[in-house]
Structures are given as C-alpha cells and as structure tokens.
C-alpha cells in the first residue's frame, strides 16, 4: 500500500472520435454517453486503455482507493488551437 486514496487521470476527448455521428461528415459535440469502444487512432486507444486500467485498479484495491477521477480534456479553442481539429472545420 502506497498511501494513495484518490487518483486523477488526464485523458482526452479523442476517445470519442472525430465527432461525426450517424455517417455525417459534419462534427457534432460529444456527449458523456457517446461510445468510446471504437478508437480512431492509437492515441485515442491509449487514452481509453488508461481509463480502463484506472477503473480496474480501483476495483482491485477495494476501499484502499476511494476516488478515481478521469478528466477528458478537449481541444483548446483559440489562436493556439490545432487547425485539423473539429472546432476549426
């Protein structure tokens, strides 16, 4: 036991894919309830895998870890944002 009772993981909105739903080409906003089981890139797959490892670790440790929080951070909007991201299309 290492004395850690809470853990925060910085994940990514990439786990949702590019935001195009129902075979549409126009990206739409992601919802927490959207599927995350079909990653579109190795980066998205690694972020989703890290989320699952955190969940499994929490379950395996019982009461030793009280809280695991995953923050799915999305693209920064503004002049420093990446031009290939959905918000700029």
C-alpha positions as CSV (number, residue, x, y, z in Angstrom):
1,X,0.0,0.0,0.0
2,X,1.5,3.3,-1.1
3,X,-0.9,5.6,0.9
4,X,-2.8,6.9,-2.2
5,X,-6.5,7.2,-1.6
6,X,-7.5,9.3,-4.7
7,X,-6.3,9.4,-8.2
8,X,-6.8,11.8,-11.2
9,X,-6.1,10.8,-14.8
10,X,-5.8,13.4,-17.6
11,X,-7.4,11.7,-20.6
12,X,-8.6,13.1,-23.9
13,X,-11.8,13.9,-25.8
14,X,-10.2,11.9,-28.6
15,X,-11.7,8.8,-27.1
16,X,-15.0,9.9,-28.7
17,X,-13.6,10.0,-32.2
18,X,-13.9,12.9,-34.6
19,X,-17.4,13.8,-33.6
20,X,-19.1,12.9,-36.9
21,X,-22.1,10.7,-36.0
22,X,-24.5,8.6,-38.0
23,X,-22.3,8.7,-41.1
24,X,-22.5,12.5,-41.2
25,X,-19.3,14.4,-42.2
26,X,-20.1,17.5,-40.0
27,X,-18.6,17.1,-36.5
28,X,-21.1,17.4,-33.7
29,X,-20.5,17.9,-29.9
30,X,-19.6,14.8,-27.9
31,X,-21.7,13.6,-25.0
32,X,-20.5,11.7,-22.0
33,X,-22.9,8.9,-23.1
34,X,-21.3,8.6,-26.6
35,X,-19.5,5.3,-27.3
36,X,-15.8,5.1,-26.7
37,X,-15.2,1.5,-27.7
38,X,-14.0,2.1,-31.3
39,X,-11.0,4.4,-31.1
40,X,-9.9,6.0,-34.4
41,X,-6.2,6.4,-33.6
42,X,-3.5,4.8,-31.4
43,X,-3.6,8.0,-29.3
44,X,-7.3,7.6,-28.6
45,X,-6.9,3.9,-27.9
46,X,-4.1,4.6,-25.4
47,X,-6.1,7.2,-23.5
48,X,-9.1,4.8,-23.3
49,X,-6.9,2.0,-22.2
50,X,-5.5,4.2,-19.4
51,X,-9.1,4.9,-18.3
52,X,-9.9,1.2,-18.1
53,X,-6.7,0.5,-16.2
54,X,-7.7,3.1,-13.6
55,X,-11.1,1.6,-13.3
56,X,-9.7,-1.9,-12.9
57,X,-7.1,-0.7,-10.4
58,X,-9.8,1.0,-8.3
59,X,-11.9,-2.2,-8.3
60,X,-9.0,-4.4,-7.4
61,X,-8.0,-2.2,-4.5
62,X,-11.4,-2.1,-2.8
63,X,-11.6,0.6,-0.2
64,X,-7.8,1.4,-0.4
65,X,-8.6,4.0,-3.2
66,X,-11.7,6.0,-2.6
67,X,-11.9,8.0,-5.7
68,X,-10.7,7.8,-9.3
69,X,-11.5,10.8,-11.4
70,X,-10.9,10.9,-15.2
71,X,-10.8,14.3,-16.9
72,X,-11.4,14.1,-20.7
73,X,-9.8,17.2,-21.9
74,X,-10.8,18.6,-25.3
75,X,-9.0,20.8,-27.8
76,X,-8.1,24.3,-26.8
77,X,-10.1,26.8,-28.7
78,X,-8.4,29.9,-30.0
79,X,-5.3,31.0,-31.9
80,X,-3.2,28.3,-30.4
81,X,-5.6,25.5,-31.3
82,X,-4.7,22.8,-33.9
83,X,-6.2,23.7,-37.3
84,X,-7.0,20.0,-38.0
85,X,-9.4,19.7,-35.1
86,X,-13.2,19.7,-35.4
87,X,-13.8,23.1,-34.0
88,X,-11.8,24.7,-36.9
89,X,-13.5,22.8,-39.7
